[in-house]
Amino acid sequence: MKSNQEISRNNSRGAAVQSTIPHSDPESTMSWRSTYRSSKFRNVFGKAAGREECYEGVPITRNVHDNHFCAANPKFLAIITESSGGGSFLVIPVYKTGRIDPHHPKVCGHQGSVLDIKWSPFRDNILASCSEDCTVRIWEIPDGGIRRNMTEALMVLTGHSRRVGLIEWHPTCSGILYSAGYDGKIILWNLEEGKAVRMIDSHSDVVLCMSFNTDGSLLATSCKDKKLRIMDARTGRLLQEADCKRHRVGRVVFLGNMKRVLTTGVSQWNTRQVALWDQEDLSVPIIEEEIDGLSGLLFPFYDADTHMLYLAGKGDGNIRYYEVSLEKPYLQYLMEFSSPAPQKGLGVMPKRGLDVGECEVFRFYKLVTLKGLVEPISMIVPRRAETFQEDIYPMTAGAEPALTAEEWLSGINRGPVLISLKETYKRPNPAGPKAAKRERRAMAMKGLDLIENVSPKTDNEFLKMFYRQQDEIKRLQKELSDKDERIKQLELELHNLKNVTY
């Protein structure tokens, strides 16, 4: 058993969180040791991508709004950018890494700064954005990416009286979107009909965060009024409420099917904290644990497949990760990924977009404002993956919705449609992981280039393309003819020189 001095030293280094469980409890100490030794994720490590796999020259927004400013899916990466005279964001095919052209086309239909972007969990080409212009917009991105600035949205949703800071897609139902504005209201939108279904006005101040449980029947929120709420996602009826004065809640996340919610915030002494709650009783947290004394917001990310929790600090380069359980000590510290470059925000790749062959269990896209850099960070289980690792890749949520909007609004709840990642597994390349990634990127780029050259849909566009190609052919033919003439002229001069010599 560790002495009090050793425990204090570990806590001061940030090697483990300060648990409210007494250190003198031998049972808790034994539980900690057995949990740690039996965990298959205890050696998970963070790996930053090489320069050739990063996105450089990205004009990342300097907005101080507390959000991720980035969203990813297996097809695209979207990043909110710095702009004047309106709001804009970049959409880049995920495999087109390297330096981004300064004139790369943008999505720029908003009249104010864009504050949040989220990809649809079921349609990789559909993206939602919200802005200071009080609107929510739905965009459809072409398969090969955008070729010119996009200003026309698929749908414009108006209903908030002040700027809209948050949007969230329903996790199992197609066509349901939630938006939270600075007017203190949450609006439930039915995109299949293009209208607002319900306005939830249970909050007296700005909503800071929204999170759904696994089947999307419950919605947890944190608010600037220092209250944590759990409500019926369909009706907005308040089910549980906690007045968090000791632990000022910043962010909240449901922990899968554990019937627990986790919050990050600030203690009375301005230290960063994490708290665990029973979703059916918010009268007092199960545990409150201090993380460190830094001032930036802590973003929580939970992986229900591995029961791993990631805590990423805004304004610093740290990502701590833990294993969550229903028994003491509840949060088991695993390791920390550290970087000297502070993160402005973080995007997360869905499970179906991970590299299963490399035993990658989570992937972040880190925004570094000063460098204009988007850096992928992979969380990897150190194994030789000669076969598919079923124990670290259980069945996971796929891209098929479990319900339609009409079914869900009628009162039906259903969990996500699960898929196996075994189909995405490929044996490791004998030349090494870098060679394998280069090969996959080259194949993806080739596929995207073919998609970009798909024939246009309308006759008018076809004629324009036809004439452009004809002009290009004529130009190349003229260049070829000029070069032939030049070659003949040089041959004649060479012949004359030979005659003079002899």
N, C-alpha and C positions, 0 to 999 in steps of 0.2 A: 504494500500500500504506500502511496506517495505521501510525503510529509507536507505540512501546510506551506513550508518554505518553497518546496518544489512546485506546488500548485500555484502559488503566487507568482513565481518566476515564469511559468508557462503562460499564465493569463496575461502578464505584462507584455509578453512577446507577441500576443495574439495567436498563440498556437492552439488555443481552445477557448470557447466562450465561457463566461462566468456563469455557471449554473446556479439556480436557486436551491438545488438539492444540496443538503449539507454534505460536506466532504468527509465528515466523520462516519457517514452511514456505510458500513461494510458491504451491505447488499447492493447499493448503487454502484460502488466501486467494482464489485465482481461483475455486475451487469455490463458496465462500461467495457471491461476487459473482454468478456466473452463476445459482446456485440462487435467489438473492433476486430477481434481475431477471425470471426466467422464471416466477415463482410467480404464479398467478392469485388467491392468497389474501393477498398481501402487504399489501393495504389493508383487510382485514377490520376492522370496528370494532364495539365493543360499544355497545349502545343500551339504556338503562334505560327501562322503560315509564313512561308518564304516570300521574298519580295515579288517574285513572279506570280504569286497567287493572291496578291493584294490588289486593291483598286486605288490608284494614285491620282492626284490632281482633282479631287472632288471638293467643290466649294461648299463644305458642310455649314449648315445654318449656325448662327451665333445667338439664336434666340435662347433666353434664359428659362423658358418654360420647362418644367420637370417632366420630360417625356423621353422616349427612346430615339425618336427622329429617324428610325430605320426599320424596315420590315423586309423579311426574306421568305422565299418559297423555293421549291426545286427548279423553277424556271427563271425567276427574276429577283433582283435586289433593288429596293426603292429607298432613296435617301432624300430627306428634306434638305434643300439647299438655301444658301444665302442669296437673297434677291431684293431688288428695289422695285417699287411700284406694283406690288402684288405678291402672291405666294407661288412657289414652284417647287417641284421635286424631280429628281432624276429617276428613271427606270432603266436598269442595265440588265441584259441577259446575264445570268449568274456566272456563266463560264467565260465571259469576256473580261478577263482580268487585265491588269496592267494600267498604263496611264490613260485617263479618260480625256477625250478631246474637249478642249474648252468650249467648243461650239456644239457639244452633244445636245440633241433636242431634249426639251423638258416638257413636263406636264405643268401648265401654267394658267389654268382657268380660274383660280381663286383671285379675289380682289384684295385679300389680306394675307398675312403670314399663315402658312400651313403649320398646324400644331400637332397633328397626329395622322398617321397612315397605317392601315391594316389590310393585308391580303385576305381574301375570302378563303376559309379553310377547305372549300369544296370546288372552287373554280380558280385555277392558278392565274387566269388572265383578268380577274376582277379585283379591283382595288378600291377601298374607301378612304376618303380624306376629309378632314375637318379643318376649319380655319377661323381666323379672327373676323372674317366677313359674315359670321353667324350662320354659315351654311355647311351642310355635309354633301359631298359629291361622290358619285360612283363612276369609276372609269373602267373601260375595257381596253386592255393593252393587246395589240396584235402579237401573234406568236413570235415573230422575229424581233420584237421590240419596236419602239417608235422611231420613225425616220425623219419626222419634222415636229416642231412644237405642237403639242396637243392642247387645245383650248376648249373643245366641246366635250362635256361630260355625258356619260350615258344617262345620268339622272342627277338632278339637283334637289336636295331636300331642305326645305325651309320650315322653321318652327321655333327656333331659339331666338330670344330677344337680345342675347349677348353672345360674345365669342364662344365657340365650341372647342373644348380642350381635349376631349376623350371620345374614342369610338371603340366598340367591341362587337365582334360577330358572335352570334349564338354558336355554341360548340357542336351541336348535333343537328340543327335544323337549318335548312337552306332558306335564304331570303329574309332572315331576321337580323336586324342590326340595332344596336343601342348607341345613343350619343348622349354625352353629358356636357352641359354648358355652364358658363359663369353666371347664369341666371339661377343656378341651384336646381335645375330641372334635368331629369333623364327622360329621353323620348325613345319609345319602342317603335321601330319602323318595320313595316311589311314591304319589302322591296318587290315582291311579286305583284303587288298592287300599287306600289309607288306612293304610299301614304303612311301617316303616323297612326298607330293603333292606340297608343296610350301615352299619357304624360304623367310621370311619377314626380311628385313634388314633396317628398318626405324630408328633404334636406333644407336646412336653413342657411347654407353657405355653399361655396364651391365644392363640387365632388372631385376628389383627388385621384381616386382609383376605383375600378370596377373589376370584379372577378366572378366567373361562373363556376358552379360545381360541375361534376362530370357529365350529368345528363342535361344540364342547363335549366333545371327547375328552380334553382336558388341563385340569387345575386347578392354578393357581398360588396359593400362600398366603404371607403374611408372618406372623410369629409373635413373641410377646414374648420368646422365647428367642434372638432376633437371627439367625434363620435364614430364608432364602428357599428355598422348596421348589416343585418341579414334580412332579406325580403324575398317574397315570392316573385320570381322573375316575370311571371305572366301578368299578375295583377298589380304588383307593386306594394302589396300588403306587407307591413312591417312585422317580422317574426321575432327578431332579437335585436337588442340595442345595448351598447356599452358606452359609458361616458369615460373616455380615456384621458384623464388629466395627468396621471403619473407617467403614462406611456403615450406620448402624442403620436398618433398613428399617421404614417405617411403613405404606405403601400400595404395592400392586402392580397392574399392569394389562397384559394381553396387547395387543400392537400388531397386531391384525388377522392378516393372512396373512404378515406379515414374518418370522415365526419369531423374534421378539424380545419381551422383556418389559421393562417400564420400572418402576422403583421410585422412590418419594420417601422421604426420611428425613432423618437428621441426621448430620453429619460428626463427627470427633473433636473439632473446635473448636466444636461446637454451632451450626453454620450449617446452614441448610436446603439439602438436596442433591437432585439427581435423578441416577439411574444407569440406563444402558442395558445389557441383558444378552442374550447368545445363549441361546435357550431350550434348546439342545442341549448347552451347555457353560457352567455357572455358576461355573467355577473363578476367573474374574476378569471384572469388568465391561468392556464395550467402551469406555465413557466414564463418568466421574463429573464432574458439573458443579455448582458452587455457585450457589445462587440469591440468598439474602440472609441476614441475621443475625437475622431474626425468629424467634420461638419457636413459633408456632402450626403445626399440622399442615398439610401440603400435600396437597390432594385432587387426584389426576390423573384427567382425563376424556379419553378418546381417541375420535376420530371416524374410523372406518376408511374412510368414503366420501371424505373430503377429506384424510386423513392429517394431521389437525391434532390437536395435543395442547394441552389447557387445564390450567393449574395454578392452583388456587384456594386461597388461604390461609385457614384457619380462624382467626377472631379479627381478621382485617384485611379490607380491602375490595378487594384486588387479585385480578385474574384475568389471568394472563399466558398468551399462546398462541404456539405454535410449529408449524412444519411439520416432519414427521418423514420422513426418507429413509434408504435403505440405504447411501448414500455419505456421505463426510465433507462437512459437519460433523455429520451425523446429525440434530441438532436445530437448526433455523434459527429464530431468534427473529423474530417478526412484530410484535407490539404488546402493549400492556397496557391493560386496562380498570381504572380506579381509582375508588374511591368512599370517602368519609369514614366511611360506615356499615359497621361490621364485620359479617361474615356468620357466623351460627351454623351454618348448613348450606346445602346446595344440592340441589335436585331438578333432573332433566333431562328434557325432553320428547323422546319418541321421534321419529325423523325423519318419520314419517307424520303427525305433529301440527304440523309447522312451516308457516309462511306462505311458500309457494314463490313467490308473486307478489311478495313484498317481498325476495326473494333472501336469506331467513333460512336459515343453515346450522347453527345450534345455538341452543338456548334453555335458560337456567338459570332456576330459581325460587329466589331468594335470601331466606333467613330473617334478619330483623333483629329480635332479641329485644326490645331496649329500646323500639322503636316498635310492636311487635306487628304487623309488616309483612311481607308476602310480595311481593317485587318481581320481576317477570319481567325478564330481561336477554337481549336478542337479539343474536346475532352475525350481522352482515349484510355481504354482499359488495356494495360500492357500484356497482350497475349499474342501468340503465333496463331493466327486465324487460318489454319489449313482447311477447316470446315466451318460451317455456319454456327455461331455461338448462340444457341437457343436460350441459355440461361440469362444472358444480358440483353437479349432482344425478344421479349415476350410479344404477344399479339398487341398491336398498337392501333391508334385511331388512323383511319385512312381518309381518302378524299371523297368518299361517298356519304351524302347526308342520310341520317336515319329517319328523318321526317320532313314533310313539306311544311311550309309556313301555316297553311290552313289546318293541318293535323295538329301541330303543336298548339296553335291558338285555341283549338277546340278542347284542350285539356290533356292531351296524350304526352307522356314523358317516355323517352327511350334513350338508352346509352348510345355511345358512338359505334359505328360499324367498324369492326376490327379487321386488320389485315396482318399477314405475316411479312416480315422484311426479308425472308429467305430468298424470294424471287430476285431481289436486288443484289444478292451476294455474288461476288466474283472472286475467284481464287487470287491471292496476292501475286503481283507481277514479280518474277524471279529477279528482274533488274532492280527491284526496290520500290518503295512507295512513291518516290518522286517521279520515277519513270511511269508508274501506273497512272499517277495524276495527270502527267503531261499527255499520255495517250487518251485518257478519258476527256480531257479538255479539248484535244484536237478533234476527236470524234464529235463532241458536242458542238464545237465551233463550225465544223463542216455541215452538221445538221441544221444549225441556225442559219448559215449562209444560204442553204438550199431553200429554207422556209422564206427567207427575205426575198428570194427571187420568184416566189409564186406569182403566177399571172394575176393581174388585177381583175376585179369583179365586173366593172362597168366597161361598156364599149368605148366611152370617151377616154377613160384612163388607158385602155388598151391602145388606142390610136396614138395618144401622146407618147407612150412607151415605144411604140413601133417606129414613130418618126425620130425619136431620140436615138434609137438603135441604128436606124438608117444613116443618120448624120454621123454617128460614130464610125460606122463602116466606111463611109465615104472619106472621112478624115484619115482613117488608117490606110485606106487604099492610096490616098494622095501621098502620105508619108512614104509608103512603100515605093511608089513610082519615083518620087524625088530621090530616094536612096539608090534606086536602080540607075538613074541618070548620073548620080554622083559617082557610083562605082564604075560606070563606063568611061566617065571623064578621067578618073584616076588611072584606069587601065591604059587609056590612050597616052596620058602623060608619061607613065612608066615606060611604055613602048618607045616613045620619042627619046627618052633619056638613054635607053639602051642603044639606040641607033647612033646617038651622038658619041657615046663612049667607044663604040666599035669603029 
